[in-house]
Amino acid sequence: MQRQSVGKILNYPDSNFRLQQSCSKLAASLTRQECKLETSYCKRRSQHASNLQQACCVKLIANCSKNRVCRRTSVALATQTAGLRLPKTDYAGISCIYTFYFKLSS
């Protein structure tokens, strides 16, 4: 009977050691997965930031012929009707058309 009880006692420390090893392996695996996820997130974030810089092109279109036509028509309309708002002008007094292009990545 002593042999059986000794055998059972020896199994418990062994199973406890295996449990500790499994927990240690699981913790290491979770840490690696967390690092991979964090690295992937950082890569995606920087990639989206660079794509946004490239795709979000703000262009200033200053077409002289359109501006001349706009100025002529707005001056003519301003003299005819009171309270008409003139087109917006930039710091140099030139009316400008701003266009924004946004590329949405999937």
C-alpha positions as a Python dict, from the first residue, in 0.01 Angstrom:
ca = {
    (1, 'M'): (0, 0, 0),
    (2, 'Q'): (288, 233, 61),
    (3, 'R'): (402, 202, -299),
    (4, 'Q'): (65, 315, -433),
    (5, 'S'): (51, 616, -204),
    (6, 'V'): (411, 707, -289),
    (7, 'G'): (328, 683, -659),
    (8, 'K'): (28, 912, -616),
    (9, 'I'): (234, 1165, -423),
    (10, 'L'): (495, 1172, -697),
    (11, 'N'): (230, 1229, -965),
    (12, 'Y'): (99, 1546, -802),
    (13, 'P'): (424, 1744, -815),
    (14, 'D'): (476, 1626, -1172),
    (15, 'S'): (127, 1739, -1278),
    (16, 'N'): (177, 2067, -1092),
    (17, 'F'): (501, 2120, -1284),
    (18, 'R'): (324, 2045, -1612),
    (19, 'L'): (51, 2291, -1522),
    (20, 'Q'): (311, 2557, -1447),
    (21, 'Q'): (484, 2485, -1779),
    (22, 'S'): (154, 2508, -1967),
    (23, 'C'): (68, 2838, -1798),
    (24, 'S'): (414, 2972, -1875),
    (25, 'K'): (385, 2869, -2241),
    (26, 'L'): (37, 3022, -2262),
    (27, 'A'): (159, 3349, -2109),
    (28, 'A'): (452, 3363, -2352),
    (29, 'S'): (222, 3288, -2645),
    (30, 'L'): (-24, 3560, -2540),
    (31, 'T'): (261, 3808, -2504),
    (32, 'R'): (385, 3724, -2854),
    (33, 'Q'): (33, 3758, -2996),
    (34, 'E'): (-10, 4092, -2822),
    (35, 'C'): (321, 4214, -2968),
    (36, 'K'): (218, 4096, -3315),
    (37, 'L'): (-117, 4271, -3283),
    (38, 'E'): (47, 4591, -3164),
    (39, 'T'): (302, 4581, -3446),
    (40, 'S'): (28, 4514, -3701),
    (41, 'Y'): (-178, 4804, -3564),
    (42, 'C'): (121, 5041, -3579),
    (43, 'K'): (200, 4935, -3937),
    (44, 'R'): (-161, 4984, -4047),
    (45, 'R'): (-182, 5320, -3874),
    (46, 'S'): (135, 5450, -4039),
    (47, 'Q'): (24, 5307, -4375),
    (48, 'H'): (-315, 5481, -4349),
    (49, 'A'): (-145, 5805, -4249),
    (50, 'S'): (85, 5795, -4551),
    (51, 'N'): (-205, 5699, -4780),
    (52, 'L'): (-408, 5987, -4643),
    (53, 'Q'): (-123, 6230, -4708),
    (54, 'Q'): (-86, 6105, -5064),
    (55, 'A'): (-456, 6077, -5141),
    (56, 'C'): (-581, 6394, -4976),
    (57, 'C'): (-450, 6637, -5231),
    (58, 'V'): (-566, 6991, -5188),
    (59, 'K'): (-543, 7176, -5515),
    (60, 'L'): (-583, 7544, -5566),
    (61, 'I'): (-731, 7613, -5904),
    (62, 'A'): (-692, 7972, -6011),
    (63, 'N'): (-814, 7990, -6367),
    (64, 'C'): (-778, 8348, -6489),
    (65, 'S'): (-1048, 8324, -6751),
    (66, 'K'): (-1302, 8188, -6502),
    (67, 'N'): (-1204, 8452, -6248),
    (68, 'R'): (-1249, 8728, -6502),
    (69, 'V'): (-1590, 8595, -6599),
    (70, 'C'): (-1690, 8560, -6232),
    (71, 'R'): (-1573, 8911, -6152),
    (72, 'R'): (-1760, 9059, -6448),
    (73, 'T'): (-2084, 8879, -6371),
    (74, 'S'): (-2066, 8947, -5997),
    (75, 'V'): (-1993, 9317, -6053),
    (76, 'A'): (-2282, 9336, -6299),
    (77, 'L'): (-2515, 9154, -6059),
    (78, 'A'): (-2397, 9360, -5762),
    (79, 'T'): (-2487, 9681, -5939),
    (80, 'Q'): (-2830, 9544, -6034),
    (81, 'T'): (-2937, 9383, -5704),
    (82, 'A'): (-2851, 9498, -5356),
    (83, 'G'): (-2718, 9257, -5094),
    (84, 'L'): (-2561, 9005, -5334),
    (85, 'R'): (-2257, 8835, -5191),
    (86, 'L'): (-1944, 8849, -5400),
    (87, 'P'): (-1732, 8537, -5446),
    (88, 'K'): (-1470, 8477, -5179),
    (89, 'T'): (-1123, 8603, -5254),
    (90, 'D'): (-783, 8506, -5121),
    (91, 'Y'): (-531, 8736, -4953),
    (92, 'A'): (-425, 8883, -5287),
    (93, 'G'): (-782, 8971, -5383),
    (94, 'I'): (-808, 8696, -5646),
    (95, 'S'): (-1115, 8477, -5640),
    (96, 'C'): (-1019, 8114, -5620),
    (97, 'I'): (-1182, 7776, -5648),
    (98, 'Y'): (-1059, 7515, -5402),
    (99, 'T'): (-1109, 7150, -5479),
    (100, 'F'): (-1045, 6869, -5235),
    (101, 'Y'): (-979, 6513, -5343),
    (102, 'F'): (-1019, 6232, -5092),
    (103, 'K'): (-934, 5876, -5179),
    (104, 'L'): (-1108, 5627, -4955),
    (105, 'S'): (-908, 5311, -4916),
    (106, 'S'): (-1082, 4984, -4851),
}
